[in-house]
Structure formats: structure tokens, C-alpha cells
């Protein structure tokens, strides 16, 4: 019996110390309404607890336990500041927090409660194609590499043509003046000798 009473008391104490965290998204030029925000949600500790943003911008995170929590907003097209929320004795103390910095100690700057979350900027995932630029095209490394390869091929082709023309020219010159070997062949074969020479008698 005493065990059951202790369990009921601890359950009541847990519920009594839980805190409902409330706040509102303040619409501005970056995000004028809930339609622009889409399915936004305010979460604690990367999604352990959370509450959806309603049409008028309000939200509630129920049964937040005592302690320090990291609050962030999950929205597809908009970014928000992160906050540190310290829940203690049915009250909430809010401080700004920057991701990547130590969580403790908290910032000396205190923010008002209930929470007021303001959209910072609209996220744009579409990158428009760049307009055509001749200077940009000529400074492209791949284009320069291609032009260099074509230039090298053209130079090699020109050198080959000049070499062929020079070889053809030398061949035509050698054909117009062949070496005179007829006299030598006649002497070897015992043909007629040059005039003015006498034959020896036996």
C-alpha cells in the first residue's frame, strides 16, 4: 500500500513540476503568415519534445521537465535563432544561444517570456543559371585546355605538310640530275674505250 502511494505521489510530482512552454512566431516581411511558413514546428533538444505552429503563429510544448533545453524551429524555407530555455519552479528563463558555442554557462542576455520567435531569412535552394559571358567562357580551364589541344594538333599538322613538301622537292631535284655511270659500266664490260688510246699488239 505504501509503495502504491509513493508511486502515485511521484507521478503527481512529475506532472506538477512539468511546464507547458508557450510562445508565438512573430510574422514579418521574411515570413508574413503561416502559409508562407508551411509545416513549422518548435522543438526542444533536437526533437525530444515539440509543438506545431498554428495558423495565428502560436505554439505550445507540453510537459517540459525542469532543466535546461535547446529550443529550435524546424521550418523548410525559413531560419530562426536558437534559444536556451531554463525551466525551474514553473517559470522559464530564456537566453540567446549560438550553435557551436558552449552551452554552459548561459548568456548574460535575457529574453522575454512567453517566447517570441522572429523569422531571420528565407532559404532559397534554387540557383538561377548564369547568363552567357564570353570572358567567363575563355577563362574556363576546360575551354583553355581544349583550345590548347586544338592548337597543338594544328601546329603538328602544319609541320607535317611542310616536311612532305620539302621531301617532294628534294625528290624531284634528284630525278632531274641522275649520276653518270654509263662509262664505267662500258669499261667493265669491255666495251669501246675512249678515243686516243692505242691497243697493244701481241
SVG drawing of the C-alpha trace seen along z (x, -y; Angstrom):
<svg xmlns="http://www.w3.org/2000/svg" viewBox="-5 -43 108 55">
<polyline fill="none" stroke="black" stroke-width="0.4" points="0.0,0.0 2.8,-2.4 4.6,-1.5 1.5,-2.4 1.1,-5.7 4.7,-6.5 4.3,-5.8 1.2,-7.9 2.9,-10.7 6.0,-10.6 3.7,-10.6 1.8,-13.6 5.0,-15.4 6.3,-14.8 3.1,-16.2 3.1,-19.1 6.7,-20.1 6.2,-19.7 5.8,-23.0 3.9,-24.0 6.2,-26.2 4.2,-28.7 5.2,-31.3 4.4,-32.8 6.0,-33.3 6.1,-37.0 5.2,-37.4 7.3,-39.9 8.3,-40.6 10.5,-37.5 7.6,-35.3 4.2,-37.1 1.9,-34.2 1.5,-30.6 1.0,-29.7 4.5,-31.1 6.0,-29.2 4.5,-25.9 4.6,-23.0 6.7,-24.7 7.4,-23.1 9.2,-24.3 11.2,-21.6 13.4,-21.1 16.7,-19.2 16.7,-18.3 13.1,-16.9 12.7,-15.2 9.7,-17.5 7.9,-19.8 4.8,-21.7 3.4,-22.7 2.9,-26.3 -0.8,-27.2 -2.4,-29.5 -2.1,-32.5 1.6,-31.7 1.2,-30.4 2.7,-27.1 2.7,-25.1 5.2,-22.4 3.5,-20.4 5.1,-18.8 8.5,-20.3 10.6,-18.9 12.8,-21.1 16.2,-21.8 18.0,-23.5 16.8,-22.9 17.9,-23.9 15.0,-25.4 15.0,-25.5 12.4,-25.9 12.1,-23.3 10.9,-25.0 11.7,-24.1 12.1,-27.5 12.9,-29.8 15.6,-30.1 15.2,-31.2 17.6,-31.9 18.2,-29.1 17.4,-29.7 18.3,-28.3 15.3,-27.8 15.8,-27.1 12.7,-25.7 12.6,-25.9 9.7,-26.3 7.1,-26.6 8.9,-29.5 11.1,-29.8 14.2,-31.9 15.2,-32.4 18.7,-33.2 20.1,-33.5 22.3,-30.7 24.6,-30.3 25.3,-26.8 28.9,-25.7 29.4,-27.7 29.5,-26.2 26.0,-25.6 27.1,-26.4 27.2,-28.9 24.2,-30.6 24.4,-34.0 24.0,-37.1 21.4,-38.4 17.8,-37.5 14.8,-37.4 11.2,-37.9 8.7,-35.1 6.3,-33.9 8.6,-33.2 8.6,-35.5 10.3,-33.9 11.1,-36.1 12.0,-34.6 15.5,-35.6 15.7,-34.8 14.1,-32.9 16.1,-29.9 16.5,-29.8 17.5,-26.4 17.2,-27.4 20.3,-28.7 19.4,-30.5 21.6,-29.7 24.3,-32.2 24.0,-34.3 26.4,-33.6 29.7,-35.5 32.5,-35.3 35.1,-36.3 33.9,-33.7 33.9,-31.1 37.5,-31.9 38.7,-31.8 37.2,-28.4 40.1,-25.9 38.4,-23.2 37.9,-25.5 41.5,-26.7 42.7,-23.0 40.6,-22.2 41.9,-25.3 45.4,-24.3 44.9,-20.8 43.5,-22.0 46.3,-24.5 48.9,-21.8 47.2,-19.5 47.1,-22.3 50.8,-23.0 51.8,-19.4 49.7,-19.1 51.3,-22.2 54.8,-20.8 53.9,-17.5 52.7,-19.3 55.9,-21.4 58.0,-18.3 56.2,-16.4 56.6,-19.4 60.3,-19.6 60.8,-15.8 58.9,-16.0 61.0,-18.9 64.2,-17.1 63.0,-14.0 62.2,-16.0 65.6,-17.6 67.4,-14.2 65.4,-12.8 66.4,-15.7 70.2,-15.1 71.0,-11.3 74.6,-10.1 76.6,-9.4 77.6,-5.7 77.4,-4.6 81.2,-5.0 82.2,-3.0 79.8,-0.2 81.2,-0.1 84.8,0.2 83.9,3.0 82.0,4.9 85.0,4.5 83.2,2.0 84.8,-0.7 87.4,-2.8 87.8,-6.5 89.3,-7.9 93.1,-8.5 94.0,-5.2 96.1,-2.5 95.7,1.2 98.8,3.2 99.9,5.8 100.8,9.3"/>
</svg>
